[in-house]
Amino acid sequence: MRPYAEYGVCLFAAVLLVAWWWAPRDRNPRTMAAALWAPVGALLTLGLNQPLANFADEPRPYTVFPDALVLVAHSQDYSFPSDHAVMAGAVAAGALLTHRRLGVATASAAVVMAFARVYIGAHFPLDAIAGLVLGAVVTCVGYLAVRRLLIWEVTGLTCTPLRPLLTTAEPGLLQ
């Protein structure tokens, strides 16, 4: 649990790359728009999480329970919501917007990440659950807000030298 709780973020970065890599094969600009939004949504969510955590001002479990077994080094930042869970929830939502199977697998990995953060003693269960929900909601609501613009941009960029990065469809055959 400890290595995953600390370094599992690398898995989620890989998911973002896989989602982008698979998106052109779909030939639908909506899929590419979602794949391009996923990392932006994750970064946006993390950016919103920092002020929220400072506002909530919730101490970590090892501060509340000094005798608790903690499997990682003590962090000086606040506990609610969990940054790791926020990122995992955001990436899982972004992956679900892009590819159903990849999204389901990533959502499972996100739940395991949230559990791992509680298991190692870095967060309370509510910190992890709130992080998952916050990450998913911000990513989905943000995508809904900018979806049309992103699809329009992706469609327009398929007429440029960037085309091979965005679609495998022949010119004029985008769905």
C-alpha positions as a printed NumPy array, in Angstrom:
array([[  0.   ,   0.   ,   0.   ],
       [  2.728,   2.454,   0.917],
       [  4.466,   2.597,  -2.498],
       [  1.125,   3.004,  -4.267],
       [ -0.025,   5.681,  -1.815],
       [  3.164,   7.651,  -2.412],
       [  3.996,   6.985,  -6.069],
       [  0.69 ,   5.9  ,  -7.599],
       [  0.327,   9.366,  -9.088],
       [  2.648,   8.132, -11.849],
       [ -0.02 ,   5.609, -12.85 ],
       [ -2.549,   8.41 , -13.236],
       [ -0.137,  10.427, -15.373],
       [  0.246,   7.35 , -17.577],
       [ -3.552,   7.073, -17.863],
       [ -3.705,  10.623, -19.214],
       [ -1.12 ,   9.726, -21.854],
       [ -2.958,   6.527, -22.808],
       [ -6.26 ,   8.413, -23.116],
       [ -4.64 ,  10.925, -25.457],
       [ -2.902,   8.14 , -27.402],
       [ -6.147,   6.225, -27.959],
       [ -8.351,   9.25 , -28.687],
       [ -7.351,   9.768, -32.361],
       [ -8.443,   6.229, -33.191],
       [-12.022,   7.092, -32.223],
       [-12.187,   9.67 , -35.06 ],
       [-14.678,  11.666, -33.039],
       [-13.573,  15.197, -32.067],
       [-15.528,  14.853, -28.804],
       [-13.219,  12.068, -27.686],
       [-10.092,  14.074, -28.428],
       [-11.585,  17.133, -26.732],
       [-12.194,  15.044, -23.605],
       [ -8.676,  13.598, -23.746],
       [ -7.197,  17.087, -23.988],
       [ -9.411,  18.366, -21.167],
       [ -8.554,  15.534, -18.738],
       [ -5.104,  16.835, -17.688],
       [ -6.387,  20.425, -17.612],
       [ -9.257,  19.337, -15.361],
       [ -6.84 ,  17.528, -13.044],
       [ -4.577,  20.586, -12.766],
       [ -7.551,  22.89 , -12.257],
       [ -8.892,  20.657,  -9.504],
       [ -5.534,  20.535,  -7.717],
       [ -5.328,  24.31 ,  -7.977],
       [ -8.758,  24.669,  -6.374],
       [ -7.943,  22.089,  -3.72 ],
       [ -5.044,  24.022,  -2.183],
       [ -7.086,  27.055,  -1.038],
       [ -9.914,  24.739,   0.015],
       [ -7.542,  22.713,   2.209],
       [ -6.155,  25.897,   3.77 ],
       [ -9.7  ,  27.108,   4.423],
       [-10.81 ,  23.785,   5.948],
       [ -7.711,  23.771,   8.183],
       [ -8.187,  20.099,   9.146],
       [ -5.216,  18.465,  10.891],
       [ -3.824,  15.16 ,   9.706],
       [ -4.695,  11.935,  11.578],
       [ -1.231,  11.707,  13.163],
       [ -1.709,  15.195,  14.61 ],
       [ -5.046,  14.256,  16.166],
       [ -3.813,  10.812,  17.254],
       [ -0.087,  11.187,  18.026],
       [  0.306,   7.485,  18.892],
       [ -1.179,   6.272,  15.587],
       [  0.972,   4.158,  13.303],
       [  1.888,   6.23 ,  10.25 ],
       [  3.617,   4.571,   7.292],
       [  4.92 ,   7.751,   5.63 ],
       [  6.758,  10.893,   6.631],
       [  4.593,  13.509,   8.28 ],
       [  3.379,  16.261,   5.988],
       [  2.962,  19.852,   7.113],
       [ -0.072,  20.64 ,   4.947],
       [ -3.712,  20.064,   5.842],
       [ -5.657,  16.854,   5.503],
       [ -9.014,  17.791,   3.956],
       [ -9.438,  17.028,   1.096],
       [ -6.668,  14.671,   0.047],
       [ -4.564,  15.994,  -2.85 ],
       [ -3.877,  12.45 ,  -4.031],
       [ -7.585,  11.563,  -4.002],
       [ -8.497,  14.833,  -5.75 ],
       [ -6.015,  14.088,  -8.521],
       [ -7.151,  10.464,  -8.786],
       [-10.833,  11.442,  -8.96 ],
       [-10.121,  14.088, -11.586],
       [ -8.1  ,  11.743, -13.784],
       [-10.685,   8.974, -13.415],
       [-13.461,  11.344, -14.505],
       [-11.35 ,  12.554, -17.43 ],
       [-10.645,   8.976, -18.463],
       [-14.363,   8.133, -18.248],
       [-15.128,  11.067, -20.532],
       [-12.627,   9.692, -23.043],
       [-12.875,   5.87 , -22.921],
       [-15.385,   3.891, -20.916],
       [-13.18 ,   0.866, -20.133],
       [-10.118,   2.952, -19.35 ],
       [-12.296,   5.16 , -17.169],
       [-13.733,   2.248, -15.198],
       [-10.254,   0.817, -14.606],
       [ -8.967,   4.252, -13.583],
       [-11.925,   4.801, -11.257],
       [-11.07 ,   1.516,  -9.551],
       [ -7.438,   2.617,  -9.214],
       [ -8.66 ,   5.959,  -7.796],
       [-10.699,   4.206,  -5.102],
       [ -7.652,   2.116,  -4.211],
       [ -5.561,   5.311,  -4.044],
       [ -8.07 ,   6.899,  -1.673],
       [ -8.06 ,   3.766,   0.497],
       [ -4.252,   3.674,   0.454],
       [ -4.005,   7.273,   1.686],
       [ -6.213,   6.358,   4.645],
       [ -4.404,   3.056,   5.219],
       [ -0.977,   4.684,   5.538],
       [ -2.334,   7.173,   8.072],
       [ -2.067,  10.324,   5.95 ],
       [ -5.819,  11.056,   5.8  ],
       [ -9.146,  10.394,   7.434],
       [-11.707,   8.489,   5.295],
       [-13.788,  11.632,   4.674],
       [-10.682,  13.432,   3.349],
       [-10.191,  10.743,   0.718],
       [-13.877,  10.447,  -0.235],
       [-14.268,  14.213,  -0.524],
       [-11.13 ,  14.33 ,  -2.661],
       [-12.468,  11.742,  -5.095],
       [-15.795,  13.519,  -5.404],
       [-14.255,  16.99 ,  -5.739],
       [-11.863,  15.804,  -8.45 ],
       [-14.593,  14.099, -10.45 ],
       [-17.107,  16.937, -10.134],
       [-14.693,  19.721, -11.101],
       [-13.412,  17.765, -14.098],
       [-16.908,  16.866, -15.356],
       [-18.481,  20.288, -14.765],
       [-15.47 ,  22.012, -16.307],
       [-15.658,  19.773, -19.363],
       [-19.358,  20.459, -19.786],
       [-18.633,  24.184, -19.603],
       [-15.954,  24.144, -22.315],
       [-16.943,  21.087, -24.355],
       [-18.318,  22.917, -27.39 ],
       [-15.317,  25.214, -27.594],
       [-12.906,  22.282, -27.289],
       [-14.701,  20.261, -29.967],
       [-14.696,  23.301, -32.254],
       [-10.955,  23.804, -31.644],
       [-10.129,  20.135, -32.23 ],
       [-12.168,  20.12 , -35.441],
       [-10.409,  23.257, -36.631],
       [ -6.959,  21.95 , -35.766],
       [ -7.515,  18.823, -37.858],
       [ -7.007,  21.057, -40.908],
       [ -3.477,  21.928, -39.746],
       [ -0.192,  20.021, -39.519],
       [ -1.342,  18.913, -36.026],
       [ -3.893,  16.582, -37.666],
       [ -1.966,  13.317, -36.967],
       [ -1.969,  14.139, -33.239],
       [ -5.738,  14.634, -33.198],
       [ -7.38 ,  12.073, -35.461],
       [ -6.814,   9.152, -37.81 ],
       [ -9.879,  10.077, -39.881],
       [ -9.443,  11.246, -43.422],
       [-10.028,  14.983, -44.022],
       [-13.763,  15.718, -44.173],
       [-14.716,  12.421, -42.469],
       [-14.871,  13.608, -38.841],
       [-18.029,  12.617, -37.028]])
